[in-house]
């Protein structure tokens, strides 16, 4: 795409930039498509409670973490983990980006292991037109679905054409497509996950409620605890027990929306020792209590976030 000669934000984009410069709630699924001028910058020193997926369609941007700087150009996919500082913006006069804040589905954790360019920030450059075209198409569709779900305040006239639950699932499908495209591109040029890491990921994803420990998982992988912890963190980008916690919380969120089980019953079902510990961790991850999450899922019009 050709960079506009004299780029200025239109009013709608400026409103969205100001809105999304605020910290999105951890449990909120939010998407966007920005054509940003040279004055665009977002700084969140403590990061956010959700994953952040960012794709550069044209122009140039940059991401800073401390003294580390990553320049973003056409084809660059960036994935930022929860709690990682945000400091990104336009380089030069123009940057076109697609993005999404989300909480991953349980089965996605093996796909979140993209190469880390900085602590907490993974990065893949797509070089084939078939890949970049697919990612733009996926983002375009997922963003439209997010608008229809009421997850992007753009005034889309098609907002109510789909039920919110259906539109939300379609939005998540689009994010999944972007992640898989990046993973597929990476695997053409690099090796797969270490077999031992893959084995552990399969075990904890299949049954996160089991009383997993580093010792038991190291025994499964037939490697020392220290070696497994190092390999897992290096390739997945997070510790084993943090991934187990995330999987349990995601499963708890699913059960809250789909069943009438009590919080205590759900805590036991997903592997927490007590409902109080579940509630505390749930609030930290999603920014809302389990009971409030259930009310929100069952009554989408409620503004609880």
C-alpha positions, -999 to 999 in steps of 0.1 A, spaced: 0 0 0 13 35 -8 19 58 21 -4 89 20 15 120 11 0 143 37 -16 120 63 -39 133 90 -61 113 113 -98 115 103 -121 123 132 -133 86 136 -98 73 138 -87 100 162 -116 92 185 -107 55 184 -70 62 191 -79 82 221 -103 55 233 -79 26 228 -50 44 243 -68 36 276 -61 2 291 -87 -24 279 -103 -46 306 -84 -80 307 -115 -100 299 -126 -78 270 -122 -89 234 -113 -57 214 -102 -53 178 -91 -24 157 -77 -12 123 -57 21 125 -42 44 99 -20 63 122 0 95 117 34 105 130 20 116 164 6 82 173 21 66 204 7 43 231 25 38 265 12 14 291 41 8 316 24 -22 332 10 -37 300 -25 -51 300 -41 -83 313 -48 -97 279 -28 -109 249 -22 -83 223 -19 -93 186 -5 -67 162 0 -68 124 17 -41 103 -1 -38 69 19 -8 56 41 21 67 64 17 97 59 14 134 81 5 164 78 -13 197 100 -5 227 107 -25 259 134 -8 280 164 -3 258 152 -28 232 136 -15 200 118 -35 173 110 -18 140 77 -30 124 71 -31 87 48 -48 62 42 -84 71 53 -82 107 32 -102 133 37 -93 169 22 -111 199 26 -95 233 19 -115 265 -1 -102 294 18 -79 318 45 -70 292 50 -32 290 34 -14 260 53 14 242 45 15 205 39 40 178 45 53 143 79 58 128 79 85 102 46 98 90 23 68 86 16 33 100 -13 10 92 -19 -17 117 -45 -43 126 -48 -55 162 -67 -74 188 -67 -78 226 -79 -113 235 -78 -142 260 -68 -174 241 -88 -205 238 -74 -235 258 -60 -252 227 -40 -222 215 -11 -223 240 10 -244 217 5 -218 190 16 -189 213 52 -201 212 64 -178 185 101 -166 187 107 -140 213 123 -108 200 121 -93 235 110 -106 269 72 -110 266 71 -101 229 71 -127 201 76 -118 165 73 -133 130 78 -116 96 56 -130 69 74 -128 35 50 -145 11 21 -126 -4 -2 -156 1 5 -152 39 2 -115 41 -30 -115 20 -45 -142 42 -37 -123 74 -52 -91 61 -83 -110 50 -86 -127 84 -82 -94 103 -107 -77 80 -133 -104 87 -126 -107 124 -128 -70 129 -162 -69 111 -174 -97 133 -162 -78 163 -182 -48 152 -212 -70 148 -206 -83 184 -204 -48 197 -167 -52 205 -156 -23 184 -174 11 187 -173 21 151 -209 27 145 -212 -3 120 -247 -4 106 -245 -42 105 -239 -44 143 -270 -64 150 -270 -88 120 -254 -116 141 -261 -127 177 -233 -115 199 -222 -150 210 -220 -161 173 -201 -129 162 -177 -133 192 -168 -169 182 -163 -158 146 -140 -131 158 -120 -156 178 -118 -179 147 -102 -150 128 -76 -145 155 -69 -182 154 -64 -180 117 -38 -152 121 -19 -172 147 -19 -203 127 -7 -185 96 22 -171 116 30 -206 131 28 -222 97 51 -196 82 76 -201 110 75 -239 108 85 -238 72 118 -222 82 125 -235 117 122 -267 136 90 -277 155 88 -274 193 112 -297 211 94 -331 214 96 -329 252 80 -295 253 53 -306 229 46 -337 251 42 -315 282 20 -290 264 -2 -319 252 -5 -333 287 -15 -300 304 -38 -289 276 -56 -323 275 -62 -322 313 -53 -290 331 -72 -301 362 -47 -328 370 -24 -320 399 5 -313 376 39 -305 392 72 -298 376 85 -331 389 57 -351 374 59 -334 341 97 -337 340 92 -374 346 67 -376 317 92 -359 294 122 -379 308 143 -348 315 154 -330 346 131 -304 362 156 -275 356 161 -286 319 124 -289 313 117 -255 329 144 -238 307 132 -255 275 96 -247 281 101 -210 290 125 -206 260 101 -221 235 67 -212 248 75 -179 264 60 -186 298 65 -209 327 48 -243 328 28 -235 359 17 -201 345 3 -220 314 -14 -245 336 -30 -216 356 -41 -199 324 -57 -232 311 -75 -237 343 -89 -202 343 -100 -205 307 -118 -237 315 -134 -221 346 -147 -193 324 -162 -218 299 -180 -237 327 -193 -205 343 -210 -196 310 -222 -231 300 -233 -247 333 -251 -240 366 -222 -254 386 -213 -234 417 -180 -216 419 -169 -242 445 -178 -270 421 -160 -253 392 -129 -247 413 -127 -284 422 -134 -294 386 -106 -273 370 -80 -281 396 -81 -253 422 -78 -261 459 -104 -236 470 -131 -214 454 -114 -184 471 -82 -190 452 -101 -195 420 -119 -162 425 -87 -143 433 -69 -157 403 -99 -152 380 -101 -115 391 -64 -110 383 -66 -126 349 -100 -113 337 -106 -82 358 -140 -95 370 -153 -120 396 -166 -154 385 -202 -146 394 -200 -113 375 -185 -131 345 -214 -156 346 -239 -127 347 -222 -110 318 -222 -141 296 -258 -148 303 -269 -112 300 -247 -97 273 -263 -63 276 -251 -58 311 -221 -34 313 -200 -52 339 -166 -47 324 
